[in-house]
C-alpha cells in the first residue's frame, strides 16, 4: 500500500513523489555508494565460495573477510544516512516507506554479515571443505 503512493501520488501528498514537503537524498551520493558496496560484497562472497570449491583456504578467508567488512561498512553508511536524513518516519508516507524498506533491508544485511562471520570462524576452524560446506551456501 505504501509503494502505491510512489506510483500514483494522490492530492493528499501534493500529487507528486516525493511529497512537496520532503527533501529526498541525492541518489548519486550515499545510495549509489551503498549499491556499489552491495554489488562488491556479492562478488567477494562468490569469490570466497569458488575458492572453497577449489580448496584454496587463503582466498576463501580473504573473500569472507572482505565481504564482512563491506557489510559492516554498508551498515555504518546506512546509520549515517538515517542520522542525516532531513525527514523522519513520521513525515508523511515517504518517510514511512523509506525507513521501513531500508530498515528491513539493513536488518537483512546485518543478519547476513553475522552469518558470514560465523562462516569465517567455522572456516578458520576447518569446518568446511570442498565436499562438506553445508551452512556456507
DRENVO-199502 format. One record per residue: residue number from 1; residue in one letter; x negated, y, z negated of N, C-alpha, C, O, CB in turn. Coordinates in steps of 0.05 Angstrom, whole numbers. Each point is the difference from the previous one (the first is absolute). Glycine has a CB too. Layout:
residues N
<node NUM; 'A'; <X; Y; Z>; <X; Y; Z>; <X; Y; Z>; <X; Y; Z>; <X; Y; Z>>
...
***
This chain:
residues 137
<node 1; 'X'; <-16; -24; 0>; <16; 24; 0>; <-17; 25; 0>; <6; 20; 13>; <30; -45; -37>>
<node 2; 'X'; <-59; 25; 9>; <-17; 23; -1>; <-12; 6; 27>; <-2; 23; 9>; <-8; -32; -57>>
<node 3; 'X'; <0; -12; 62>; <-13; 4; 26>; <19; 10; 21>; <-8; 12; 20>; <-24; -48; -32>>
<node 4; 'X'; <58; 31; 8>; <20; 10; 19>; <-1; 31; 1>; <4; 11; 22>; <26; -51; -32>>
<node 5; 'X'; <-36; 53; -12>; <-1; 29; 0>; <-23; 11; 17>; <2; 22; 11>; <18; -23; -56>>
<node 6; 'X'; <-41; -15; 49>; <-22; 9; 17>; <7; -3; 30>; <-10; 16; 16>; <-23; -28; -52>>
<node 7; 'X'; <50; -7; 42>; <8; -4; 27>; <24; 16; 9>; <2; 8; 23>; <-20; -54; -27>>
<node 8; 'X'; <35; 52; -15>; <24; 16; 5>; <5; 19; -23>; <19; -4; -15>; <0; -34; 43>>
<node 9; 'X'; <-35; 60; -30>; <4; 18; -22>; <26; 15; 2>; <8; 10; 21>; <-57; -5; -24>>
<node 10; 'X'; <63; -3; -19>; <26; 13; 0>; <-2; 28; -11>; <-22; 10; -7>; <44; -54; 1>>
<node 11; 'X'; <0; 58; 5>; <1; 28; -8>; <-9; 5; -29>; <-11; 21; -6>; <48; -15; 39>>
<node 12; 'X'; <-33; -26; -50>; <-8; 3; -28>; <-30; 4; -4>; <-9; 12; -20>; <49; -40; 8>>
<node 13; 'X'; <-56; 17; 30>; <-29; 3; -2>; <-11; 20; 21>; <-24; 0; 5>; <21; -47; -23>>
<node 14; 'X'; <21; 63; 29>; <-8; 21; 19>; <-1; -10; 29>; <-11; 15; 17>; <-15; 5; -54>>
<node 15; 'X'; <37; -43; 42>; <1; -11; 27>; <-27; -3; 13>; <-3; 2; 25>; <48; 18; -20>>
<node 16; 'X'; <-66; -24; -21>; <-27; -4; 10>; <-16; -18; -19>; <7; -2; -24>; <-5; 46; 48>>
<node 17; 'X'; <-22; -56; -13>; <-18; -18; -17>; <-28; 9; 5>; <-9; 2; 23>; <41; -41; -20>>
<node 18; 'X'; <-47; 44; -24>; <8; 1; -28>; <19; 23; -6>; <1; 19; 16>; <-44; -41; -28>>
<node 19; 'X'; <58; 20; -10>; <18; 22; -6>; <-14; 27; -2>; <-25; 1; -4>; <53; -34; -21>>
<node 20; 'X'; <-14; 54; 29>; <-12; 27; 2>; <-15; 8; -25>; <-19; 15; 2>; <56; -3; 28>>
<node 21; 'X'; <-30; -22; -53>; <-14; 7; -25>; <-26; -16; -5>; <-13; 6; -20>; <58; 7; 2>>
<node 22; 'X'; <-51; -32; 34>; <-23; -18; -4>; <-24; 8; 17>; <4; 5; 24>; <28; -42; -36>>
<node 23; 'X'; <-55; 39; 0>; <-25; 3; 15>; <-14; -27; 1>; <-11; -9; -20>; <6; 59; 6>>
<node 24; 'X'; <6; -63; 37>; <-11; -28; 2>; <-31; 1; 1>; <-12; 21; 5>; <54; -36; 18>>
<node 25; 'X'; <-54; -8; -27>; <-29; -4; 3>; <-8; 2; 30>; <16; -6; 17>; <-17; -22; -59>>
<node 26; 'X'; <-23; 38; 46>; <-11; -1; 27>; <-7; -29; 7>; <-17; -11; -14>; <-1; 60; 10>>
<node 27; 'X'; <30; -61; 24>; <-5; -28; 5>; <-29; -6; 9>; <-8; -23; 1>; <56; 18; 10>>
<node 28; 'X'; <-63; 26; -4>; <-27; -4; 10>; <-21; 3; -22>; <-24; 2; 6>; <39; 14; 38>>
<node 29; 'X'; <-6; -15; -69>; <-19; 2; -22>; <0; -26; -16>; <-9; -20; 11>; <16; 70; -14>>
<node 30; 'X'; <1; -50; -22>; <0; -24; -16>; <16; -23; 12>; <-9; -23; -1>; <3; 52; -39>>
<node 31; 'X'; <30; -25; 51>; <14; -22; 11>; <-15; -14; 23>; <0; -25; 1>; <42; 48; -13>>
<node 32; 'X'; <-56; -8; 29>; <-16; -13; 21>; <-24; -15; -12>; <-6; -22; 9>; <20; 59; 22>>
<node 33; 'X'; <-27; -25; -51>; <-22; -14; -13>; <9; -26; -13>; <-14; -20; 2>; <-8; 65; -11>>
<node 34; 'X'; <45; -44; -4>; <11; -25; -13>; <6; -21; 22>; <-4; -24; -5>; <23; 52; -33>>
<node 35; 'X'; <-9; -19; 61>; <5; -19; 21>; <-26; -13; 10>; <-1; -25; 4>; <41; 52; 10>>
<node 36; 'X'; <-61; -11; -11>; <-26; -11; 8>; <-11; -19; -21>; <-11; -21; 7>; <2; 63; 19>>
<node 37; 'X'; <13; -35; -51>; <-9; -18; -22>; <14; -27; 1>; <-12; -21; -3>; <2; 62; -26>>
<node 38; 'X'; <37; -40; 33>; <15; -25; 1>; <-8; -17; 23>; <-2; -25; -2>; <40; 48; -20>>
<node 39; 'X'; <-42; -11; 45>; <-8; -16; 24>; <-28; -12; -5>; <-5; -23; 6>; <32; 53; 24>>
<node 40; 'X'; <-45; -14; -42>; <-27; -9; -6>; <0; -23; -20>; <-15; -19; 2>; <-2; 64; 7>>
<node 41; 'X'; <35; -44; -29>; <2; -21; -19>; <10; -26; 12>; <-8; -22; -7>; <16; 56; -29>>
<node 42; 'X'; <10; -31; 56>; <9; -24; 15>; <-23; -13; 15>; <-2; -24; 2>; <48; 44; 1>>
<node 43; 'X'; <-63; -3; 9>; <-23; -10; 15>; <-19; -14; -19>; <-10; -22; 6>; <15; 59; 28>>
<node 44; 'X'; <-11; -24; -57>; <-20; -12; -19>; <10; -25; -13>; <-16; -18; -5>; <-1; 64; -3>>
<node 45; 'X'; <42; -49; 2>; <10; -25; -12>; <1; -22; 21>; <-4; -23; -7>; <31; 49; -26>>
<node 46; 'X'; <-22; -19; 58>; <-1; -20; 22>; <-29; -9; 4>; <-5; -24; 4>; <45; 45; 18>>
<node 47; 'X'; <-59; -3; -24>; <-28; -6; 2>; <-8; -19; -23>; <-14; -20; 5>; <4; 64; 17>>
<node 48; 'X'; <20; -38; -46>; <-6; -18; -23>; <11; -28; 4>; <-13; -20; -6>; <13; 60; -24>>
<node 49; 'X'; <24; -41; 41>; <13; -27; 4>; <-16; -15; 22>; <-5; -24; -4>; <50; 43; -9>>
<node 50; 'X'; <-52; -6; 34>; <-15; -14; 21>; <-28; -9; -10>; <-9; -21; 6>; <33; 48; 29>>
<node 51; 'X'; <-36; -10; -52>; <-26; -8; -12>; <3; -24; -18>; <-17; -17; 0>; <2; 65; 3>>
<node 52; 'X'; <37; -49; -18>; <5; -23; -17>; <4; -26; 17>; <-10; -21; -7>; <32; 51; -27>>
<node 53; 'X'; <-9; -27; 57>; <4; -23; 18>; <-26; -10; 12>; <-3; -22; 9>; <49; 39; 1>>
<node 54; 'X'; <-66; 1; -10>; <-27; -7; 11>; <-20; -6; -22>; <-24; -2; 5>; <34; 31; 35>>
<node 55; 'X'; <-1; -32; -65>; <-17; -5; -23>; <-21; 21; -4>; <-22; -6; -9>; <30; -42; 16>>
<node 56; 'X'; <-2; 73; 0>; <-18; 22; -4>; <8; 15; -25>; <16; 19; 0>; <-24; -15; 50>>
<node 57; 'X'; <-3; -13; -73>; <8; 11; -26>; <-6; 30; -3>; <15; 14; -12>; <-22; -60; -7>>
<node 58; 'X'; <-16; 55; 28>; <-8; 28; -4>; <19; 18; 16>; <8; 21; -11>; <-56; -34; 4>>
<node 59; 'X'; <55; 6; 31>; <19; 17; 15>; <28; -1; -11>; <15; 20; 1>; <-43; -27; 39>>
<node 60; 'X'; <36; -16; -51>; <26; -2; -13>; <1; 19; -24>; <19; 14; -4>; <-14; -62; 19>>
<node 61; 'X'; <-26; 48; -31>; <-2; 18; -23>; <1; 29; 8>; <14; 16; -11>; <-41; -51; -14>>
<node 62; 'X'; <11; 41; 46>; <0; 28; 10>; <27; 9; 10>; <9; 22; -6>; <-57; -28; 18>>
<node 63; 'X'; <61; -11; 3>; <26; 7; 11>; <21; 4; -21>; <16; 19; 1>; <-28; -45; 39>>
<node 64; 'X'; <12; 8; -60>; <19; 3; -22>; <-6; 25; -16>; <19; 15; -8>; <-14; -65; 5>>
<node 65; 'X'; <-30; 55; -3>; <-8; 24; -15>; <9; 26; 14>; <11; 18; -12>; <-50; -44; -8>>
<node 66; 'X'; <33; 27; 46>; <8; 24; 16>; <30; 3; -1>; <10; 23; -2>; <-51; -29; 32>>
<node 67; 'X'; <56; -15; -27>; <29; 1; 1>; <10; 10; -27>; <19; 17; -1>; <-17; -54; 34>>
<node 68; 'X'; <-13; 27; -55>; <9; 9; -27>; <-6; 30; -3>; <16; 15; -11>; <-25; -61; -8>>
<node 69; 'X'; <-15; 55; 27>; <-7; 28; -2>; <19; 17; 16>; <7; 22; -8>; <-55; -35; 1>>
<node 70; 'X'; <55; 4; 31>; <19; 15; 17>; <27; 2; -13>; <14; 20; 1>; <-39; -35; 40>>
<node 71; 'X'; <34; -7; -54>; <26; 0; -14>; <-1; 20; -23>; <20; 14; -5>; <-13; -62; 18>>
<node 72; 'X'; <-29; 49; -28>; <-2; 19; -22>; <0; 28; 10>; <13; 18; -11>; <-39; -52; -16>>
<node 73; 'X'; <11; 39; 49>; <-2; 26; 12>; <28; 9; 10>; <7; 24; -4>; <-55; -32; 17>>
<node 74; 'X'; <63; -9; 0>; <27; 6; 9>; <17; 8; -24>; <15; 20; 1>; <-20; -52; 37>>
<node 75; 'X'; <4; 17; -60>; <16; 6; -24>; <-7; 27; -12>; <18; 15; -8>; <-15; -64; -1>>
<node 76; 'X'; <-29; 55; 8>; <-8; 26; -10>; <10; 23; 18>; <10; 20; -10>; <-51; -41; -10>>
<node 77; 'X'; <39; 17; 46>; <10; 21; 18>; <30; 3; -2>; <11; 22; 2>; <-49; -32; 29>>
<node 78; 'X'; <52; -12; -35>; <29; 2; -3>; <8; 14; -26>; <18; 16; 0>; <-13; -58; 27>>
<node 79; 'X'; <-20; 37; -48>; <5; 14; -26>; <-5; 30; 4>; <15; 16; -11>; <-27; -58; -15>>
<node 80; 'X'; <-10; 48; 40>; <-6; 29; 5>; <22; 13; 16>; <8; 22; -5>; <-57; -33; 4>>
<node 81; 'X'; <59; -4; 21>; <21; 11; 17>; <25; 5; -17>; <14; 20; 4>; <-32; -45; 36>>
<node 82; 'X'; <25; 6; -58>; <23; 4; -18>; <-4; 24; -18>; <18; 16; -4>; <-9; -65; 5>>
<node 83; 'X'; <-33; 53; -11>; <-6; 22; -19>; <2; 27; 15>; <9; 19; -12>; <-39; -49; -15>>
<node 84; 'X'; <22; 30; 52>; <-1; 25; 15>; <26; 5; 16>; <3; 21; 13>; <-52; -26; -10>>
<node 85; 'X'; <68; -13; -4>; <25; 3; 16>; <15; 25; -8>; <4; 5; -24>; <-1; -55; 28>>
<node 86; 'X'; <5; 66; 15>; <15; 24; -6>; <30; -5; -6>; <16; 18; -3>; <-48; 7; 32>>
<node 87; 'X'; <39; -51; -30>; <28; -8; -6>; <-1; -23; -19>; <-20; -13; -4>; <36; 29; 50>>
<node 88; 'X'; <7; -22; -58>; <3; -22; -19>; <20; -20; 10>; <13; 5; 20>; <-26; 26; -59>>
<node 89; 'X'; <16; -52; 24>; <21; -20; 7>; <28; 11; -3>; <19; -10; 12>; <-50; -26; -27>>
<node 90; 'X'; <34; 58; -1>; <26; 12; -4>; <6; 21; 22>; <22; 11; 0>; <-27; -19; -49>>
<node 91; 'X'; <-14; 14; 66>; <4; 21; 21>; <13; -12; 25>; <-14; -6; 19>; <-25; 31; -37>>
<node 92; 'X'; <64; -28; 17>; <16; -9; 23>; <-5; -28; 8>; <-16; -14; -13>; <17; 61; 28>>
<node 93; 'X'; <11; -55; 6>; <-2; -27; 11>; <-29; -5; 10>; <-9; -23; 0>; <58; 23; 12>>
<node 94; 'X'; <-63; 21; -3>; <-27; -3; 10>; <-19; -10; -22>; <-15; -18; 4>; <24; 55; 30>>
<node 95; 'X'; <-8; -24; -57>; <-17; -8; -23>; <6; -28; -9>; <-18; -16; -5>; <16; 63; -9>>
<node 96; 'X'; <28; -54; 13>; <8; -27; -8>; <-11; -20; 19>; <-11; -21; -8>; <52; 39; -14>>
<node 97; 'X'; <-37; -14; 48>; <-9; -19; 20>; <-30; -2; 0>; <-11; -22; 2>; <51; 33; 26>>
<node 98; 'X'; <-54; 12; -29>; <-29; 0; 1>; <-12; -16; -23>; <-17; -18; 4>; <18; 62; 19>>
<node 99; 'X'; <8; -37; -48>; <-12; -13; -23>; <8; -29; -3>; <-16; -16; -10>; <15; 60; -12>>
<node 100; 'X'; <25; -51; 30>; <8; -29; -1>; <-16; -16; 20>; <-10; -21; -7>; <56; 34; -9>>
<node 101; 'X'; <-47; -4; 41>; <-14; -15; 21>; <-30; -2; -6>; <-11; -22; 1>; <46; 36; 32>>
<node 102; 'X'; <-47; 8; -38>; <-29; -1; -5>; <-7; -12; -27>; <-21; -12; -3>; <16; 52; 31>>
<node 103; 'X'; <23; -38; -47>; <-5; -12; -26>; <1; -30; 1>; <-18; -13; -11>; <38; 52; -10>>
<node 104; 'X'; <-1; -50; 35>; <1; -29; 3>; <-24; -10; 17>; <-11; -21; -6>; <61; 22; 3>>
<node 105; 'X'; <-57; 14; 23>; <-24; -8; 16>; <-25; 2; -17>; <-17; -18; 1>; <40; 34; 41>>
<node 106; 'X'; <-25; 5; -58>; <-24; 2; -18>; <-1; -23; -20>; <-21; -10; -6>; <23; 60; 11>>
<node 107; 'X'; <21; -58; -16>; <1; -23; -18>; <-9; -25; 14>; <-14; -16; -11>; <52; 38; -14>>
<node 108; 'X'; <-30; -25; 50>; <-8; -23; 16>; <-31; 0; 3>; <-12; -22; -2>; <56; 23; 27>>
<node 109; 'X'; <-56; 22; -20>; <-29; 2; 3>; <-14; -7; -26>; <-20; -14; 0>; <26; 49; 37>>
<node 110; 'X'; <5; -24; -59>; <-12; -6; -26>; <0; -29; -7>; <-20; -12; -8>; <34; 57; -8>>
<node 111; 'X'; <9; -58; 20>; <2; -29; -5>; <-18; -16; 19>; <-13; -18; -9>; <61; 24; -7>>
<node 112; 'X'; <-49; 2; 41>; <-18; -14; 19>; <-29; 3; -8>; <-15; -18; 3>; <49; 26; 33>>
<node 113; 'X'; <-41; 16; -45>; <-28; 5; -9>; <-7; -18; -24>; <-22; -11; -1>; <25; 58; 18>>
<node 114; 'X'; <16; -50; -35>; <-5; -18; -23>; <-2; -29; 9>; <-18; -14; -10>; <43; 46; -20>>
<node 115; 'X'; <-8; -40; 48>; <-3; -28; 11>; <-27; -4; 13>; <-12; -21; -4>; <62; 19; 11>>
<node 116; 'X'; <-59; 21; 9>; <-26; -2; 13>; <-23; 0; -20>; <-20; -13; 4>; <39; 35; 36>>
<node 117; 'X'; <-16; -7; -62>; <-20; -1; -21>; <-2; -28; -12>; <-22; -10; -5>; <30; 59; -5>>
<node 118; 'X'; <15; -61; 5>; <0; -28; -10>; <-13; -18; 21>; <-15; -18; -8>; <57; 27; -19>>
<node 119; 'X'; <-36; -5; 52>; <-13; -17; 21>; <-30; 4; 0>; <-15; -19; 4>; <56; 22; 24>>
<node 120; 'X'; <-50; 22; -31>; <-29; 5; -1>; <-13; -14; -24>; <-21; -12; 3>; <28; 56; 19>>
<node 121; 'X'; <6; -43; -45>; <-11; -14; -24>; <0; -30; 5>; <-20; -13; -7>; <37; 50; -23>>
<node 122; 'X'; <4; -47; 41>; <1; -29; 6>; <-22; -7; 21>; <-12; -21; -3>; <61; 20; -8>>
<node 123; 'X'; <-52; 18; 30>; <-21; -6; 21>; <-28; 0; -13>; <-16; -17; 6>; <45; 38; 29>>
<node 124; 'X'; <-34; -2; -52>; <-26; 1; -14>; <-5; -24; -18>; <-23; -7; -6>; <25; 57; 8>>
<node 125; 'X'; <20; -62; -11>; <-2; -24; -17>; <2; -26; 17>; <5; -21; -11>; <15; 47; -27>>
<node 126; 'X'; <-22; -23; 64>; <0; -23; 19>; <26; -16; -1>; <-1; -24; 2>; <-48; 22; -7>>
<node 127; 'X'; <71; 16; 3>; <26; -14; 0>; <11; -3; 29>; <19; -15; 4>; <-10; 33; -49>>
<node 128; 'X'; <-22; -5; 64>; <9; -1; 28>; <-21; -13; 17>; <-24; 3; -5>; <53; 38; -2>>
<node 129; 'X'; <-20; -55; 28>; <-18; -11; 20>; <14; 1; 27>; <23; 9; 2>; <-46; -39; -36>>
<node 130; 'X'; <9; 21; 54>; <12; -1; 27>; <25; -17; 1>; <19; 6; 14>; <-64; 1; 5>>
<node 131; 'X'; <45; -28; -35>; <23; -19; 1>; <20; 5; -24>; <22; -9; 2>; <-52; -24; 21>>
<node 132; 'X'; <21; 47; -43>; <17; 5; -24>; <0; 30; -5>; <-18; 11; -13>; <8; -57; -7>>
<node 133; 'X'; <32; 59; 29>; <2; 29; -4>; <29; 8; -6>; <9; 21; 8>; <-49; -14; 22>>
<node 134; 'X'; <55; -25; -43>; <27; 6; -8>; <0; 24; -19>; <-16; 0; -19>; <30; -49; 25>>
<node 135; 'X'; <2; 68; -1>; <1; 24; -16>; <-15; 23; 12>; <3; 23; -8>; <1; -52; -32>>
<node 136; 'X'; <-21; 23; 59>; <-15; 21; 14>; <17; 11; 24>; <0; 24; 5>; <-44; -45; -19>>
<node 137; 'X'; <57; 2; 28>; <15; 8; 23>; <26; 14; -7>; <15; 8; 17>; <-35; -45; 8>>
***
